[in-house]
Amino acid sequence: MSFHEQQNKKRKTMHNGVRRENVSVKPSTLFAPIHGGRDWTVTVAIPASVITSLATADQRMAVPGRIARALAIFSVDEVVIFDDTPLSQRPRDTDPDAYTGDTDPCQFLAHIISFLEAPPFMRKALFPLHPNLRLTASLPTLDMPHHPNPKEWIPYREGVSVAGKTSTGKGTLVDVGLEEPVEVEDKIPPKTRVTLLFSEDESKGPVCVNPAAPREEGGYYWGYTVRRASSLSNVFTESPYEGGYDISIGTSERGTPISQAFPPSRPRPLDFKHMLIAFGGPRGLEFAAMNDEELVEMGIQGPRTKELFEHWINVLPNQGSRTIKTEEAAFIALTALRTLWDTT
């Protein structure tokens, strides 16, 4: 019996070491797919300054963990880490193999948030040992649909290509978190992350699909992508979506209360393709604009920073604390704004 035939037979009875009769044929109701999929996305922009004032490695590590939890809980599709620090304080010639929490906050945040998004079984292959990752064991799990669960089976699955010979001598072995790797017909370099679709016909092997397919075609939330931007303006200009973001929301304690910006009489959900929600650091989005050369040249400074966005909102008027940390504001804002795209 060939390796491929063995795998097909094993899939009929066992997934991740759990017998098929003990595995749910359908994903749990928590991860019920949107019928017909969805082509709209939600993006969150987070500034590097959220960790620049923190003194210890433990404190710096906790922040991206909380941010990643918010991204996962509210099914955010893209996170942009943008540099809002003064140009004179930005890192130059930073050693990529050294700890960057105190030297390059943008790189550090993107590194940790990317690490948490990846399914745990593939992190060792995709993320080499690095000082930034030393304290990741203390971080919360995200437990998103593409993180394998032995009691669930979703037709899509994330995998990482591994070295080895297939049963036919062609194609590639892919580790998808099962007892043994599966085979795909494509030739893929080792240690490459791929998205696979498993057929309902268990005699057929999985096929590689676009990473957006689980969301666009299957209707599943499939984690977030991570992008770095060197400035606030580049959050907009370097958008990966054709036409950019068609609705943008900036958050500020000087903004309009959400209840006024989006009154109950306004249609829900909103009609949009790509939504951007931007958060400021300890000194707000105005601080990011002040340290953005392009925005300085355009005269978009101070109160004019709100001109970058369609909506300029205050996520929590009459707050009881003098300050709301960015990672706290993310939970508050996404809770209040979620009805703009999800009315269930």
Residue pairs with C-beta under 8 A, 6 or more apart in sequence:
1 9
2 167
2 168
3 166
3 167
3 183
4 166
4 167
4 168
4 183
4 205
5 167
6 180
7 180
7 182
7 183
7 205
8 202
8 203
8 205
10 178
10 179
10 180
11 198
11 202
12 20
12 202
13 19
13 20
14 20
14 179
15 23
15 150
15 153
15 178
16 148
16 150
16 177
16 178
16 179
17 150
17 178
17 179
18 150
18 151
22 151
23 150
23 151
23 152
23 153
24 151
24 152
24 153
25 153
26 153
27 33
27 145
27 152
27 153
27 154
27 220
28 152
31 145
31 152
31 154
31 220
31 221
33 218
33 219
33 220
34 219
34 220
35 219
36 219
37 215
37 216
37 217
37 218
37 219
38 215
38 216
38 219
39 216
39 273
40 272
40 273
40 274
40 275
40 341
41 77
41 78
41 241
41 273
41 274
41 275
42 74
42 75
42 76
42 77
42 78
42 275
42 277
42 341
43 76
43 77
43 78
43 79
43 80
43 239
43 245
43 274
43 275
43 276
43 277
44 70
44 71
44 76
44 78
44 79
44 80
44 276
44 277
44 278
44 279
44 330
44 334
45 79
45 80
45 81
45 82
45 229
45 232
45 235
45 276
45 277
45 278
45 279
46 67
46 79
46 80
46 81
46 82
46 109
46 279
46 326
46 330
47 81
47 82
47 83
47 84
47 232
47 279
47 280
47 281
47 285
47 288
47 326
48 81
48 82
48 83
48 84
48 85
48 105
48 106
48 109
48 281
49 84
49 85
49 105
49 281
49 282
49 283
49 287
49 288
50 63
50 67
50 105
50 109
50 281
50 282
50 325
50 326
50 327
51 59
51 60
51 63
51 64
51 101
51 105
51 108
51 109
52 85
52 105
52 281
53 282
54 60
54 63
57 99
57 101
57 134
57 135
58 135
58 138
60 101
60 102
60 105
60 108
61 101
61 112
61 135
61 136
61 138
61 139
62 138
62 139
63 109
63 326
63 327
64 108
64 109
64 112
64 113
64 116
64 139
65 112
65 116
65 138
65 139
65 140
66 327
66 330
67 79
67 109
67 113
67 326
67 327
67 330
68 112
68 113
68 116
68 117
68 139
68 140
68 142
69 140
69 142
70 76
70 327
70 330
70 331
70 334
71 79
71 113
71 224
71 330
72 142
72 143
72 144
72 223
72 224
73 331
73 334
74 334
74 335
74 338
75 221
76 224
76 334
77 215
77 224
77 225
78 224
78 225
78 226
78 227
78 240
79 113
79 224
79 225
79 226
79 227
80 227
80 228
80 229
80 235
81 106
81 109
81 110
81 113
81 226
81 227
81 228
81 229
82 106
82 228
82 229
82 230
82 231
82 232
82 234
82 235
82 288
83 90
83 105
83 106
83 228
83 229
83 230
83 231
83 291
84 231
84 232
84 280
84 281
84 287
84 288
84 291
84 292
85 105
85 291
86 291
87 291
87 293
91 100
91 103
91 104
91 107
94 100
94 103
94 104
94 107
96 107
97 130
97 131
98 131
99 131
99 132
99 134
100 107
100 108
100 111
100 132
101 108
101 132
106 228
107 228
108 132
110 226
110 228
111 130
111 132
111 133
112 132
112 133
112 136
112 139
113 226
114 127
114 226
115 123
115 127
115 133
115 136
116 136
116 139
116 142
117 142
117 144
117 223
117 224
117 226
118 126
118 127
118 158
118 193
119 146
119 147
119 148
119 158
119 177
120 141
120 147
121 148
121 175
121 177
122 158
122 159
122 160
122 175
122 177
122 193
125 160
125 162
125 175
125 191
126 160
126 191
126 193
127 133
141 147
143 149
144 221
144 222
144 223
145 154
145 214
145 220
145 221
145 222
145 223
146 154
146 156
146 157
146 158
146 214
146 220
146 222
146 223
148 157
148 176
148 177
154 214
154 220
155 197
155 198
155 200
155 218
156 195
156 196
156 197
156 198
156 209
156 213
156 214
156 218
156 220
156 222
157 176
157 177
157 195
157 196
157 198
157 206
158 176
158 193
158 194
158 195
158 196
159 174
159 175
159 176
159 177
159 181
159 182
159 193
159 194
159 195
159 196
160 174
160 175
160 191
160 192
160 193
160 194
161 172
161 173
161 174
161 175
161 188
161 189
161 190
161 191
161 192
161 194
162 173
162 174
162 175
162 181
162 190
162 191
163 173
163 190
164 173
164 181
165 173
166 172
166 173
166 183
167 183
168 183
170 185
170 187
171 183
171 184
171 185
171 186
171 187
172 183
172 184
172 186
172 187
172 188
173 181
173 182
173 183
174 181
174 182
174 183
174 184
174 188
174 194
174 196
174 206
175 181
176 182
176 196
176 206
182 196
182 205
182 206
183 205
184 194
184 196
184 205
184 206
184 207
184 208
185 205
185 207
186 208
188 194
188 208
194 208
195 208
195 209
195 210
195 211
195 213
195 214
195 222
196 206
196 207
196 208
196 209
197 206
197 207
197 209
197 213
198 206
199 205
199 206
199 207
209 217
210 216
211 222
212 222
214 220
214 222
215 221
215 222
225 240
227 238
227 240
229 235
229 238
231 288
231 291
231 292
231 293
231 294
231 295
232 278
232 285
232 288
232 289
232 292
232 295
232 308
233 292
233 294
233 295
233 308
235 276
235 278
236 244
236 245
236 248
236 276
236 308
237 244
239 245
239 274
239 276
241 273
241 274
243 273
243 274
244 274
245 274
245 275
245 276
246 272
246 273
246 274
246 275
247 270
247 272
247 274
247 275
247 276
247 310
247 311
248 275
248 276
248 277
248 278
248 308
248 309
248 310
248 311
249 275
249 276
249 277
249 278
249 309
249 310
249 311
249 312
249 313
249 337
250 278
250 280
250 285
250 305
250 306
250 308
250 309
250 311
250 312
250 313
251 277
251 278
251 279
251 280
251 285
251 313
251 314
251 315
251 329
251 333
252 280
252 284
252 285
252 286
252 305
252 306
252 312
252 313
252 314
253 284
253 314
253 319
253 324
254 284
254 303
254 312
254 314
255 261
255 306
255 312
255 313
255 314
256 311
256 312
256 313
256 314
257 313
257 314
257 317
258 313
258 314
258 315
258 333
258 336
258 337
261 311
261 312
261 313
262 311
262 337
262 340
268 339
268 340
268 343
269 339
269 340
269 341
269 342
269 343
270 340
270 341
272 341
275 340
275 341
277 333
277 334
277 337
278 285
278 309
279 285
279 326
279 329
279 330
279 333
280 286
280 287
280 288
280 326
281 287
281 288
281 326
282 323
282 326
285 305
286 301
286 302
286 303
286 305
288 305
289 295
289 296
289 300
289 301
289 302
289 304
289 305
289 308
290 296
290 301
290 302
295 301
295 305
295 308
300 307
300 308
306 312
313 333
315 324
315 329
315 332
315 333
315 336
316 324
316 329
316 332
324 332
